């Protein structure tokens, strides 16, 4: 059984669920290290770390979870 790709709204929610906690954790973990840097540099560092975590680590897991939820919903 193939699962349809997520809608724009589902994908937006999945991205938010991956990005927000990742940025919070990175901000907390790196705040002392990045303290005093200009906001653009700080943002660049955080995004450079966060994007691979989200794209290669979290989004595949969220896609698998969504596929399982959609499959269970269709079976029910």
VEXTOR-768324 format. One record per atom (N, C-alpha, C, O): residue number from 0; y, z negated, x. Coordinates in nm, 2 decimals, padded with zeros to 4 digits. Layout:
# VEXTOR-768324
<NUM,<Y,Z,X>>
...
This chain:
# VEXTOR-768324
<0,<-00.12,00.00,00.09>>
<0,<00.00,00.00,00.00>>
<0,<00.12,00.00,00.09>>
<0,<00.14,-00.09,00.17>>
<1,<00.21,00.10,00.07>>
<1,<00.33,00.10,00.16>>
<1,<00.45,00.03,00.08>>
<1,<00.46,00.03,-00.04>>
<2,<00.53,-00.03,00.16>>
<2,<00.64,-00.10,00.11>>
<2,<00.77,-00.02,00.13>>
<2,<00.79,00.03,00.24>>
<3,<00.85,-00.01,00.03>>
<3,<00.97,00.07,00.04>>
<3,<01.07,00.00,00.14>>
<3,<01.06,-00.12,00.15>>
<4,<01.16,00.07,00.21>>
<4,<01.26,00.01,00.29>>
<4,<01.35,-00.08,00.21>>
<4,<01.36,-00.06,00.09>>
<5,<01.41,-00.18,00.28>>
<5,<01.50,-00.27,00.20>>
<5,<01.62,-00.19,00.15>>
<5,<01.67,-00.10,00.21>>
<6,<01.67,-00.24,00.04>>
<6,<01.80,-00.19,-00.01>>
<6,<01.91,-00.23,00.08>>
<6,<01.89,-00.32,00.17>>
<7,<02.03,-00.18,00.06>>
<7,<02.14,-00.22,00.14>>
<7,<02.17,-00.36,00.13>>
<7,<02.20,-00.43,00.23>>
<8,<02.16,-00.42,00.01>>
<8,<02.18,-00.56,-00.02>>
<8,<02.08,-00.65,00.05>>
<8,<02.11,-00.75,00.11>>
<9,<01.95,-00.61,00.04>>
<9,<01.85,-00.68,00.11>>
<9,<01.86,-00.68,00.26>>
<9,<01.85,-00.78,00.33>>
<10,<01.90,-00.56,00.31>>
<10,<01.92,-00.55,00.46>>
<10,<02.04,-00.63,00.50>>
<10,<02.03,-00.70,00.61>>
<11,<02.14,-00.63,00.42>>
<11,<02.26,-00.71,00.46>>
<11,<02.22,-00.86,00.46>>
<11,<02.27,-00.94,00.55>>
<12,<02.15,-00.91,00.36>>
<12,<02.10,-01.05,00.36>>
<12,<02.01,-01.08,00.48>>
<12,<02.03,-01.18,00.54>>
<13,<01.92,-00.99,00.51>>
<13,<01.83,-01.01,00.63>>
<13,<01.91,-01.02,00.76>>
<13,<01.89,-01.11,00.84>>
<14,<02.01,-00.93,00.77>>
<14,<02.10,-00.94,00.89>>
<14,<02.17,-01.07,00.90>>
<14,<02.18,-01.13,01.00>>
<15,<02.23,-01.11,00.79>>
<15,<02.31,-01.23,00.78>>
<15,<02.21,-01.35,00.82>>
<15,<02.25,-01.44,00.90>>
<16,<02.09,-01.35,00.76>>
<16,<02.00,-01.46,00.79>>
<16,<01.96,-01.46,00.94>>
<16,<01.92,-01.57,00.99>>
<17,<01.97,-01.35,01.01>>
<17,<01.93,-01.35,01.15>>
<17,<02.06,-01.38,01.24>>
<17,<02.05,-01.45,01.33>>
<18,<02.17,-01.32,01.20>>
<18,<02.29,-01.33,01.29>>
<18,<02.35,-01.47,01.28>>
<18,<02.38,-01.53,01.39>>
<19,<02.37,-01.52,01.16>>
<19,<02.45,-01.65,01.15>>
<19,<02.38,-01.76,01.23>>
<19,<02.45,-01.82,01.31>>
<20,<02.26,-01.79,01.21>>
<20,<02.20,-01.90,01.28>>
<20,<02.19,-01.87,01.43>>
<20,<02.21,-01.96,01.52>>
<21,<02.17,-01.75,01.47>>
<21,<02.17,-01.71,01.61>>
<21,<02.30,-01.74,01.68>>
<21,<02.31,-01.80,01.79>>
<22,<02.41,-01.70,01.61>>
<22,<02.54,-01.73,01.67>>
<22,<02.58,-01.88,01.67>>
<22,<02.64,-01.93,01.77>>
<23,<02.53,-01.95,01.57>>
<23,<02.56,-02.10,01.57>>
<23,<02.49,-02.16,01.69>>
<23,<02.55,-02.24,01.76>>
<24,<02.36,-02.13,01.71>>
<24,<02.28,-02.19,01.82>>
<24,<02.34,-02.15,01.95>>
<24,<02.36,-02.23,02.04>>
<25,<02.38,-02.02,01.97>>
<25,<02.44,-01.98,02.10>>
<25,<02.57,-02.05,02.12>>
<25,<02.60,-02.09,02.23>>
<26,<02.65,-02.06,02.02>>
<26,<02.78,-02.13,02.03>>
<26,<02.76,-02.27,02.08>>
<26,<02.83,-02.32,02.16>>
<27,<02.67,-02.34,02.01>>
<27,<02.64,-02.48,02.05>>
<27,<02.58,-02.49,02.19>>
<27,<02.62,-02.58,02.27>>
<28,<02.49,-02.40,02.22>>
<28,<02.42,-02.41,02.35>>
<28,<02.52,-02.37,02.47>>
<28,<02.51,-02.42,02.58>>
<29,<02.61,-02.28,02.44>>
<29,<02.69,-02.22,02.55>>
<29,<02.84,-02.27,02.55>>
<29,<02.92,-02.22,02.63>>
<30,<02.87,-02.35,02.46>>
<30,<03.01,-02.39,02.44>>
<30,<03.08,-02.44,02.56>>
<30,<03.19,-02.40,02.59>>
<31,<03.01,-02.53,02.64>>
<31,<03.07,-02.58,02.76>>
<31,<03.08,-02.48,02.87>>
<31,<03.18,-02.47,02.94>>
<32,<02.98,-02.39,02.87>>
<32,<02.98,-02.29,02.98>>
<32,<03.10,-02.19,02.95>>
<32,<03.16,-02.14,03.04>>
<33,<03.12,-02.15,02.82>>
<33,<03.22,-02.05,02.78>>
<33,<03.35,-02.11,02.76>>
<33,<03.45,-02.04,02.73>>
<34,<03.36,-02.24,02.76>>
<34,<03.49,-02.31,02.73>>
<34,<03.60,-02.26,02.83>>
<34,<03.58,-02.25,02.95>>
<35,<03.71,-02.22,02.77>>
<35,<03.83,-02.18,02.85>>
<35,<03.83,-02.03,02.87>>
<35,<03.93,-01.98,02.92>>
<36,<03.73,-01.96,02.84>>
<36,<03.73,-01.81,02.85>>
<36,<03.81,-01.75,02.74>>
<36,<03.82,-01.81,02.63>>
<37,<03.88,-01.64,02.76>>
<37,<03.95,-01.57,02.65>>
<37,<03.85,-01.54,02.54>>
<37,<03.73,-01.51,02.56>>
<38,<03.90,-01.54,02.41>>
<38,<03.81,-01.52,02.30>>
<38,<03.74,-01.39,02.31>>
<38,<03.62,-01.38,02.26>>
<39,<03.80,-01.28,02.36>>
<39,<03.73,-01.15,02.37>>
<39,<03.61,-01.16,02.47>>
<39,<03.51,-01.11,02.44>>
<40,<03.63,-01.23,02.58>>
<40,<03.52,-01.24,02.68>>
<40,<03.41,-01.33,02.62>>
<40,<03.29,-01.30,02.63>>
<41,<03.45,-01.44,02.55>>
<41,<03.35,-01.53,02.49>>
<41,<03.27,-01.45,02.39>>
<41,<03.15,-01.47,02.38>>
<42,<03.34,-01.38,02.30>>
<42,<03.27,-01.30,02.20>>
<42,<03.18,-01.20,02.26>>
<42,<03.06,-01.18,02.22>>
<43,<03.22,-01.13,02.37>>
<43,<03.14,-01.03,02.44>>
<43,<03.01,-01.09,02.49>>
<43,<02.90,-01.03,02.47>>
<44,<03.02,-01.21,02.55>>
<44,<02.90,-01.27,02.61>>
<44,<02.81,-01.31,02.49>>
<44,<02.69,-01.29,02.50>>
<45,<02.86,-01.37,02.39>>
<45,<02.78,-01.41,02.28>>
<45,<02.71,-01.29,02.21>>
<45,<02.59,-01.30,02.18>>
<46,<02.78,-01.19,02.19>>
<46,<02.72,-01.07,02.12>>
<46,<02.62,-01.00,02.21>>
<46,<02.51,-00.96,02.17>>
<47,<02.64,-01.00,02.34>>
<47,<02.55,-00.94,02.44>>
<47,<02.42,-01.02,02.44>>
<47,<02.31,-00.96,02.46>>
<48,<02.42,-01.15,02.42>>
<48,<02.30,-01.23,02.41>>
<48,<02.24,-01.22,02.27>>
<48,<02.11,-01.21,02.25>>
<49,<02.32,-01.22,02.16>>
<49,<02.27,-01.23,02.03>>
<49,<02.21,-01.10,01.98>>
<49,<02.11,-01.11,01.91>>
<50,<02.26,-00.99,02.01>>
<50,<02.21,-00.86,01.95>>
<50,<02.07,-00.84,01.99>>
<50,<01.99,-00.81,01.90>>
<51,<02.02,-00.85,02.11>>
<51,<01.88,-00.83,02.14>>
<51,<01.79,-00.94,02.07>>
<51,<01.68,-00.90,02.03>>
<52,<01.84,-01.06,02.06>>
<52,<01.76,-01.16,01.99>>
<52,<01.74,-01.12,01.85>>
<52,<01.63,-01.13,01.79>>
<53,<01.85,-01.08,01.78>>
<53,<01.84,-01.04,01.64>>
<53,<01.76,-00.91,01.62>>
<53,<01.67,-00.91,01.54>>
<54,<01.78,-00.81,01.70>>
<54,<01.72,-00.68,01.68>>
<54,<01.57,-00.68,01.72>>
<54,<01.49,-00.63,01.65>>
<55,<01.54,-00.74,01.84>>
<55,<01.40,-00.74,01.88>>
<55,<01.32,-00.86,01.85>>
<55,<01.20,-00.85,01.85>>
<56,<01.39,-00.97,01.82>>
<56,<01.31,-01.09,01.79>>
<56,<01.31,-01.13,01.64>>
<56,<01.20,-01.15,01.58>>
<57,<01.42,-01.13,01.58>>
<57,<01.43,-01.18,01.44>>
<57,<01.41,-01.08,01.33>>
<57,<01.34,-01.10,01.23>>
<58,<01.47,-00.96,01.35>>
<58,<01.47,-00.86,01.24>>
<58,<01.32,-00.81,01.22>>
<58,<01.28,-00.80,01.10>>
<59,<01.24,-00.79,01.32>>
<59,<01.10,-00.75,01.29>>
<59,<01.03,-00.86,01.21>>
<59,<00.95,-00.82,01.12>>
<60,<01.05,-00.98,01.24>>
<60,<00.99,-01.09,01.16>>
<60,<01.04,-01.09,01.02>>
<60,<00.96,-01.11,00.93>>
<61,<01.17,-01.07,01.00>>
<61,<01.22,-01.07,00.86>>
<61,<01.17,-00.95,00.79>>
<61,<01.14,-00.96,00.67>>
<62,<01.15,-00.84,00.85>>
<62,<01.09,-00.72,00.78>>
<62,<00.95,-00.75,00.74>>
<62,<00.91,-00.71,00.63>>
<63,<00.87,-00.81,00.83>>
<63,<00.73,-00.84,00.80>>
<63,<00.73,-00.94,00.68>>
<63,<00.65,-00.93,00.59>>
<64,<00.81,-01.04,00.69>>
<64,<00.82,-01.14,00.58>>
<64,<00.86,-01.08,00.45>>
<64,<00.79,-01.11,00.34>>
<65,<00.96,-00.99,00.45>>
<65,<01.00,-00.92,00.33>>
<65,<00.88,-00.83,00.27>>
<65,<00.86,-00.83,00.15>>
<66,<00.81,-00.76,00.36>>
<66,<00.70,-00.68,00.32>>
<66,<00.59,-00.77,00.25>>
<66,<00.53,-00.73,00.15>>
<67,<00.56,-00.88,00.31>>
<67,<00.46,-00.97,00.25>>
<67,<00.51,-01.02,00.11>>
<67,<00.43,-01.02,00.02>>
<68,<00.64,-01.06,00.10>>
<68,<00.69,-01.10,-00.03>>
<68,<00.69,-00.99,-00.13>>
<68,<00.65,-01.02,-00.25>>
<69,<00.72,-00.87,-00.09>>
<69,<00.72,-00.76,-00.19>>
<69,<00.58,-00.73,-00.23>>
<69,<00.56,-00.70,-00.35>>
<70,<00.49,-00.73,-00.14>>
<70,<00.35,-00.70,-00.17>>
<70,<00.29,-00.81,-00.27>>
<70,<00.22,-00.78,-00.36>>
<71,<00.32,-00.93,-00.24>>
<71,<00.27,-01.04,-00.33>>
<71,<00.33,-01.02,-00.47>>
<71,<00.27,-01.04,-00.57>>
<72,<00.46,-00.99,-00.47>>
<72,<00.53,-00.97,-00.60>>
<72,<00.46,-00.86,-00.68>>
<72,<00.45,-00.87,-00.80>>
<73,<00.43,-00.75,-00.61>>
<73,<00.37,-00.63,-00.68>>
<73,<00.23,-00.66,-00.73>>
<73,<00.19,-00.61,-00.83>>
<74,<00.15,-00.75,-00.65>>
<74,<00.02,-00.79,-00.69>>
<74,<00.02,-00.88,-00.81>>
<74,<-00.07,-00.87,-00.90>>
<75,<00.12,-00.96,-00.82>>
<75,<00.13,-01.06,-00.93>>
<75,<00.15,-01.00,-01.06>>
<75,<00.16,-01.07,-01.17>>
